[in-house]
Amino acid sequence: MPRKGNDDERRSLSLLVEDQSTHSNDQESEDDDCEGQEEHGSSSESEMLAPARLGLQRAGFLIYQAAEGIQRAPIRGTKKARRIFVAHLYLLPLVRVTTWCLVVLTFFEKPLWCRKQPELCGDPKYPSSITASWFVPHCWDLALEALFLLPIGIDVCFRQYCHGNHMHYIVAVLANVLESVMHFAVPEHSFRVAPYFRIFLAAMYSRAVGSRLALVIRTLPSILATFVFSLLFVTFSAWIGVVLMPPGTPEGQKFFHGLGDGMWTLTVLLTTANFPDAMMPAYRDSRCYFIYFGIFIAAGIYFLINVVTAVTFNVYQDCQDSDHKWLVQFRLECTQAAFRELCAENSVDEEEVTEAQIKELFKELNNYDDIEHITDSMADHLFDMMDHDKDGGVSQEEFSQVIQFLVTAIEVEEPPPILARRCPACWASPPMQLLREAVEKGWLENVMDVVAVILFVSTVCTTWSEIWGEAPTSSPKVSSKSFVGPLFGIELCLHLMVLGWPKYWKNARRKFDFVVTMLALFACAIVWLPTAYNDARLIRVIAAVRVLRVMRILNRFPTFSVIMHTFTKTLPQSVIMAQVMFCAMVIFCILGVQLFGGVINQDPDSPTYSSVASSDFGAANYYANNFNDMLSGMVVLFELLVVNNWFVITDGFSAAVGPFARIYFVAWYMIGVLICLNIVVAFVVDTFVSEFKAKTAKDEPIRLSQYNKQATLSAFC
């Protein structure tokens, strides 16, 4: 999905090109001044680029913008700006890594409550997932943060010099630096903003994650009306409940003790987490109370919650459609502007771009890390695909397809394997030809599939006792010793020797085989190496992983093949959505640690101990679910995403700090479950359906041709 900037960044491309044209006119006059200075024997770092080189740079930058779907300000036309921009491109991969390193650093920083009460940090009475020795010391924390911010700050300066209009990056970096210095000088303050800026920087430098986080933000105004209606519905229903079940009744005493408690009970009831518990005291008293709860559940769960899901999905589709239309128009304008830039420097024909210019453009695009490197052979292949009339030039209509070639996979001939290059005699020998035929025609894979089936049956037999709930009857060291793991490793080596790594790794099924084989070899290493480690459960689990190889046999059936292909295609994008959920969880976790750090504990001297122990949270022994550190907080937020028993977790924190703690957990339910998870579901469904239709449409001509062939043969027979 393309990422659109703010109103300034999303100005029309015509204005952008007009600015570039004006810049070009200014450049010509500055070039004349520079030439006059050179005649007088002086030169300057701000000397403008040659017109041909400047046009090529602008064209490359426009094509890069079109391929990435991101509109940026144009680059200054000086040699110094050009060198700085190239340095920025080389620095960009490192900066992206350092932004995520800053996020990871947040998990190992000592929480603020630990700084105020260092004697309690690491105390077993204050359960946490990270021991005190894992926390980074204060001085090291500042040093690591400075080390990670240094390349980010340099890159921001590069961006500002080359493009300008990057004040949001500058503000984020400066705010992070200033807040970190203040935190170092006064470590006892109870709130930090630097961790939030770290997430902002990581999202800004990750195009895919940033665009989808922007989608979540764009969804909020449309869903806000639904949330307001839900609040009114719950408030009115709670008011009716308080009237029907006053405090003197068992239901009123436990669940409807005032309007606030009634609203909280019904809010939890909307998630189905406390049903039918919330109804039972009144239901035991009179069966007529089911009418009240039944109407609320039917209207709230089966209608209102589904409306929120439908609105989220509709907003997602609208954003997808608008982004697609914008991207198509943006790419068209960029390619037209890039074509004009190249034609302006073409003295032969101003209506076509020569082959040399196209190849120079590809070399220019190799400076951009986000675009796949274009080799010389790939450049020749791309030019042949663009030059439809084979006249040695590319017209504007032919040039408009360059984006399609850059953003889609280009099938080029893979380099020969190492053995074919290093030892041609061995490669051409009869045994090697037989092995190549067995690998390329799939005979070797068929044999290993049979072995995988035999292994599956054997593994089921060896774990038969566990399947039926009995204790294992054999030692894992003995039962796991087998030649099958190394046999899979030999098969992997043979495939790599014949196909080579690039061709082997392009196939999704072989990727699956590679992962399973590596796990099988790891299991064999645990079994055979002379180590003291002998955990029967882990060894049995890893050994059982080898049977996953059987799953690839399902790919031979058309229905399973379509499903597995679609799953493989959606997996990379699903990883991006997982990163978006991770960012949302980190933001809420940082806030949770700052609000609730140290309040969940088993210390009798703590002021919150007695209230937490007397709550449902304490009765369920949920003390491990806390915000005493970042890792524990992330687990709590994940548990809340599942929704089950989330009100019990909330009850512990509201008992410790007051009922206003429920606002935090309701907000996470709204953002995390109703918005983020629904967007994830919408994305997965949309992507899966698109890939499923594309795969079935691709296979349909093959099935039709086979049907027509059979029909023709039957007609002649």
Beta strands, then each sheet from edge to edge (+ up, - down):
strand 1: 353-354
strand 2: 393-394
sheet 1: 1+ 2-
end
